[in-house]
Amino acid sequence: LSFPSGLTHESHKKDVEQVYLRCSEGSIEWMYPTGALIVNLRPNTSPASYKHLTVCIKPFKDSAGANIYLEKTGELKLLVRDGDRSPSKVYCFGYDQGGLFIEATPQQDISRKITGFQYELMSKGMASDLHTVSAPCRPCSDTEVLLAVCTSDFVIRGSIQDVTNQAEEQESVILVSVNKLYRQKSKVFQLTGESGNWRGQIKTLLECGVKPGDGDFLFTGRMHFGEARLGCAPRFKDFQRMYKEAKDKGLNPCEIGPD
């Protein structure tokens, strides 16, 4: 969603505009910002469910010209300072913590500034599952793996072809060769080349220290701002063991056919 150029509002630098967004995800781009915007997220769900929602925003890499605040009953809490160049940083807050207030900062030349960010609305449980906010690199328990198989945006059996570390973003990009595709919400994993192999990329935190290794893994995770983010990823033979044990006891939460 793009907003009109501030160049057309030179005489209204103190204007505050309200916008209402119904989509659960999207992006906002404010060209040459002047004045302020109040962004009201109004998803097409029951108001009773709002307390269970988390809002995440990811500023564009070159976003500039305004501060972004969390606003509730007139109180402002700074989320993103104008000029903050933290690459790939995501800011999340509970839906009931307030709305977004975007205030243009004084500029000598506003024609060079564009403020923008992507946003996503998700359930609080889903947000905390990216992987686990408190300990994103720890191995998943058997129960967590089996649940991830049922609820993840992508579930694949594959091997690690390469790992590229991006120090600036504090992330690692895992190139995965897919042996079996159980599920994918978006077309992250696709056929490539004449060999007809399925491949795709999964991102995770640099601190997790992922390295190329032999053997197959079960990769699970969620889509976040158009990227596949790693969740639980046990070795495939370990997943087969835990799946069989749960199935024999009638405790597996869903069928997947791991062979």
N, C-alpha and C positions, 0 to 999 in steps of 0.2 A: 504494500500500500504506500503510495507516494503522496506527499502533500505539496501544495502550491509553493512556489518560490517565495522566500521572504523578501525578495527584491520588489515584489508587487505590494508589499505591506510596509513600506518605509515609514509611513506616517502613523503606523499602529504598532510601534515597537513594544508596547505594553500589553498587547492583545493576548488573551488566553483562549485557545480553542480546545473544545472537547471532541474526542472521537470515540466511537464505540466499535469494537471488533468482535465478531461472532465466531470466527474460525478458531480452532484449537491450536493452529500453528500458522506461521506466516512471517512476514518481515515488514518493517516500517522504514521508510526513507524520507527524511525531511531536508529538502534542499534550501540552502541559504537561510538557516533558522534565525528568526527574530521572535521576541515574545516568548510564549510557552505553549506546550501541548499537554493536555491531560488525556492519558490513554486509559480507557475503560474496557477491560476484557469481559465480555458477556457471552460465554460459551452457551451453545444450545443444549444445556443440561439443566436439571432441576436445581434451583437455588439451594436446596438442602444439601446438594453434593459439593457445593463450593468449598466447604471447609476441608474437604479431602483432596483439594487440588494444589499442585505446586506450579508456580510460574518460573520459567527459566528464560533469560535473555542472553544473547551472544552478540556483542557489538561488532559491526563491520570493522575490518582491519584498519581502514582509513577514516573511520567515523570521527568527526570533529565539529565543534561549533556549539555544543550544548552539554550541560550536566544532566545526568539522569538520576532522579530521586525516587524513592519509595514514599508515597504520601498516604497518610491516614488521618482523617479528621483534622486537617490543617498542619500536621506535623510532618516535617521532611527528614528523610534519612538518605544521605548520599550513597548511591549505588555505583555509578560510573562517573568519574571526574573527567571533564573535557581534557583531551590530550593524553589520557591513559592509553598506553600502547601495549597492554598485556595481551600478546597474541593468543587467540583461541580461548580466552578466559570466559567462563560462563558464570552468570550470577543468578542464583535461585532464591525464591522466597515463597512462603505460603500465600495462597490466594487471599486468605482472610487477613493478611498483614497490611494490605493496602493496594493502591493502584500506582501507576507510573506517572510521574510529573517530569516533563522534559523542559528545561529552561535554557534558552539560548544565552550564551555568554557574550559580553561586549566584544565586538570585532571591528578592526579597522577596515577589513574587506570581507564582507560576508559572502561574496560571490565565490570564494574559494572554499567554502565549508559545506559539508553535507553530513548530517547526523543520521545514523541508521543502525538497525540491529535486527536479528532474527529473534523470534519468540516461540516458545512451546508451552502448552498447558498439559500437564500429566498428573496421574494420581500420585499421591505422596509415596505410596508403596513402590511404584514404578521408578520414581525419582531416586529413592534411596537404594535401588537395585542397580545402580550404575557404577560399579558393582556393589560395593558397600561403602558408604561415605566414610565410615569410621576406619575401615581397614580394607582398602580397595585391592590390595595385592595378596591377601591371604587366600589359601586354598579353600574351595567350597566343601561343605560337608556333603555326605551322600544325599541327605534330604534336600539340600539346596540345589544340587545338581539335578535331581529328578524333577523338582519343581521348575527349574530353569528350562528344562526340556519342554515343559508344557506351556510356559508363559512367554518365552523369549521371542523377539522379532525375527531372529534367525537361529537355525540349528543345523550344523553341518558336521560331517566327518571329513577331516582333511589333515594335511601336513603343512608344516611351516617351510616355505621356500626361501624366505629372506626376512630380515628385520632391519628397518631403517630407523635410526634414532634421530629425532628432531629436538635438539637441545633448546632452541629458542622457544618452542611450544611446550617443552617438557613432556613430549609424547613419543611413543614408539608406534611405527606403522608395520603391521605384520602382513606380509604377502602370503596368502593361503592358497594351496592347490587343493581343490575340492574332490573328494572321492565319492561322497554321497551327499546330496542336498535334501534335507528333511523339510525345511521350511525357510522362507525368507519373505519379509514384509515388503522390502524394496529390492530393486534389481542391483544389489551390490555385487553379487557373485554371478558372473556371466561367462559364456563360452568365449574363448580367445584363441586366435591362431588356427592354422590348418589342422593341428593335432586334435582339436575339439575338446581341450581341457577346460574345466570350469575353474576360474580364479577370482579372487577378490581381496580387498584390503580390510583389515580390522585395526582399529586404534585402541591403545591403552596407555596408561601412565608410564612415563620414562622410569620412574622410581621402581616399577615392578620388575625391571631387569629382564625382560623377555629376550631369549636368544634362540637362534635356529637350532633345531634338534631333530633327531630321527624319530620315526614312528608317527602313528596317527593320533589325533586328538579329537575330542568332541568339542567344537567351538559353539558357544551360545552367547547371546548378548542382545542389546537393544539398539535401535536406530535413534540417533540424537543429533539434531540439526543436520540431517542428511548423511550422517556418517555412522558406520557400524562400530559400536563400542563393545569391547570385550566384557563378558560376564564370567560365567563359570567355564573352565576349559580343562577338564580332566583328560588324562590319557584314555584313548578309546577302550583299551582292554579293561581299565578300571571302571569305566562307565558300564561296559557289558556285565561286569561282575555285580555292581550295585543294582543295575536294572533287573538282573535275574533274581537276585536275592529278594528284592522288593516284590517282583511278580510272583515268586513262589509263596510269599506271605500274603499276597493280595493287597499290597500296600502301595503299588506304583500308581501315581496320580493320573497318568494317561498312557495310552499305548503309542509306541513309536516304531517298534520293529528294529532293534539295534543291529541286526546281522547284516 
